[in-house]
Amino acid sequence: MNNKLYVGNIPFSFRDQDLAEVFNKLAGFVSAKVIMDNRSGRSKGYGFVEFDSEDNAQAAVGAVNGSESSGRTLKVAISVPREDSGDRDRGGRRPNRNFGGRGGSNDFRRY
């Protein structure tokens, strides 16, 4: 059961409450979270919305996808969970393929 939605192309001025206002009139709305840039403090342009059931989430996709908010066309879809790519080392970084996967110039390991 997937009742979480991805919402893309949201205005950079949006905060959690702004995104919630777009969806709170729909049945089963639970929460909204805008993903923020830690450095600039503004929205990264996407967020996630949660509903109480998969049916309500599907209805929200149909109701909001393609609608306009602050001059931007919202893109709404069922959220797909991230999978571990297995292509990362223990530090969470991708190996540098140019050096045989041993890391790049910022990787000062002692062998």
VEXDRENZA-548393 format. One record per residue: x, y, z of N, C-alpha, C, CB in turn; residue in three letters. Coordinates in pm, whole numbers, plus 50000, padded with zeros to 5 digits. Glycine has a CB too. Layout:
# residues N
XYZXYZXYZXYZALA/...
***
This chain:
# residues 111
500854988250000500005000050000500885012350000499045000050122MET/500715020949900501495033149893500565045049895502385033249767ASN/500595052350004499715063850018500495076950027498845062150142ASN/501735076749978502585088549978502765093549835503955085350044LYS/502645106749818502765112849686504005121449676501535121049654LEU/504605121349558505685130549524505025142449455506775123649431TYR/505415154549495504895166649431506095174549381504015175149530VAL/506195176049250507325183049190506905196249128507975174449087GLY/507905204249096507735217249032506965227049120507015215548900ASN/507145225849251506465235249340507285248249347506275229149483ILE/506645259349376507375272049385508445271449494506385283549414PRO/509565278049470510665277849566510325285149694511895283949504PHE/509295293149694508875300249815507995291649906508115312849776SER/507575279949859506675271349937507335265950063506195259749851PHE/506535265050166506885258450292505865247350314506925268650413ARG/506025239650422505125228450449503655232650449505475222050583ASP/503345243850515501945248150526501375252450390501845259750626GLN/502225257850302501755261650168501365249250087502835269650094ASP/502195238950095501895226550024500655219850084503105216850030LEU/500525220550215499345214750281498065221650235499485215850434ALA/498115234750211496925242050166496425237050031497225256950158GLU/497335232349947496945227249816496155214149831498195224949727VAL/496515205949929495935192549943494935191050056497025182749962PHE/494875200150153494065197750273492565197350248494345208250375ASN/492115202250134490675201550102490275187850050490325212249998LYS/491255179350022490975166049969490805155850081492105161549875LEU/489965145950057489675135750158490905127650194488575126350108ALA/491105125650323492165116950372493535123250383492255105450286GLY/493645136350364494955142950374495505141350515494835158050337PHE/496805137650526497455135650656498545146050680498035121650666VAL/499515147150587500635156250611501295160450480501675149750703SER/502085171250489502835176150374504215180350420502105187950304ALA/505235177350339506615180750372507315185850247507365168550431LYS/507795198350253508575204050144510035201450175508295219450127VAL/510795196650079512215193850097512985206950080512725182949996ILE/513775210450182514475223250186515965221550162514235230150319MET/516565231650102518015232250084518615237550214518405241349962ASP/519535230050273520125234050401520925246850392521005223050453ASN/521565249250280522415261150266521615273850243523395259150153ARG/520685273250147519965285450110518705287450195519575284949963SER/518165276750252516955277850332515685278650249517045289750420GLY/515795276750118514595277050036514255263049987514785286649918ARG/513065261749932512595249049882513465244049768511145250149836SER/513615230749759514325224749646513405222849527514945211449686LYS/512125226249542511185225249432510365212549430511925226449304GLY/510475204649536509655192549544509345189349690510345180649476TYR/508365180649709507975176749844507165163849839507165187849912GLY/506655160049955505885147749968504625150450047506715136550034PHE/503545143850008502255145150075501775131150109501205152749985VAL/501205129750228500745116650272499225116750291501445112450403GLU/498595105750250497165104050267496905091650350496445103050130PHE/495675090350403495365079150491495135066050417494145082450572ASP/494895066550286494695054250211495215055850068493195050350209SER/495435044650003495925044749866494865050449771496315030649822GLU/493605047749798492525052949715492475068149720491195047049758ASP/492605073849839492605088349853493825094449786492555092350001ASN/494965087649792496175092449727496005092549576497395083749767ALA/495405081949521495155081349376494205092449333494575067649338GLN/493185095049414492235105749382492925119349384491035105549481ALA/493865121249476494605133849486495495135949364495455134249614ALA/496095125249313496915126349192496055131649078497555112649154VAL/494875125849061493975130248955493485144448973492805120948946GLY/493305148649098492755161849125493785172949114492145162049262ALA/495045170249150496035181049160497075180749048496735180349293VAL/497385169248993498405168448889498045177348771498585153848841ASN/498965186048732498735195148620498095208248659497885188448520GLY/497695209648786497115222348829498225232648850496295220448960SER/497835245248856498815256048868498795261849007498545266948764GLU/499975264949058500115271549188501255281549179500365261149302SER/500955294049202501935304949195502685305049062502925303849310SER/501955302448954502545302948821503325290648779503425314448813GLY/503285280048858504005267648824503015256148814505115264448929ARG/503225247448718502365235848699502865224448787502325231548550THR/502035220348883502435209748977502435196148909501505209649098LEU/503415188048943503515174448894503375165149013504865172048818LYS/502325157149013502015148549126501975134049080500665152549191VAL/502635125349158502665111149125502815103049254503815107949026ALA/502455090549246502665081549361504165080549385502035067249335ILE/504575082149508505985081849544506535067649535506195087449686SER/507725066649482508405053649471509535053549573508945051249325VAL/509565043749663510635043449764512005042149699510405031749860PRO/512985049149758514355048049708514895034349738515265058949769ARG/515675029149644516325016249664517805018749683516065006549545GLU/518435010649764519875011649783520535006849655520355003449907ASP/521295015649591521885012249462523005002049474522395024649395SER/523595000749592524694991549609525964996449542524324978149556GLY/525915008249482527055013749410527765024549493526605019449276ASP/527555024349622528165034449708529085027649809527075042849780ARG/530135034749847531005029049949530405031850086532445034949938ASP/531085028650191530525029850326530215044150366531465023950425ARG/530875053850306530635067850339529445073750266531855075850308GLY/528765065950184527605070750113527945077849984526835079850200GLY/529215077849945529625084449822529795074249711530935092349843ARG/529605078849589529835069949475531345068649453529125075249346ARG/531815056749423533235055149392533575062849265533585040249375PRO/534755068349261535215075649144535675065449040536355085649180ASN/534935064248932535215054048831536505056848755534055053148733ARG/536975069248754538195072548681539445066948748538315087548667ASN/539335063348874540495058348947540235044549003540865067949060PHE/539535036548928539315022748968538435021249091540605016048993GLY/537615031349122536705030349235537355032849369536065017049236GLY/538585038049370539275039849497539025053549557540755037849478ARG/538285062149492538015075449545538675085949460538485076649690GLY/538335098349486538865109349408539865117549486537745118149359GLY/540095129749441541105138249503540735142349644541325150549419SER/539455141749680539045145449815539055133649910537675151549812ASN/539515122349864539495110249945540915106949987538845098349868ASP/541315111250105542695109450154542765097350245543185122150230PHE/542755085650186542855073450265544315069250270541975062150206ARG/544665062850378546015057250389545915042050374546685061050527ARG/546745036850289546685022550261547855015550321546635019950112TYR/
***
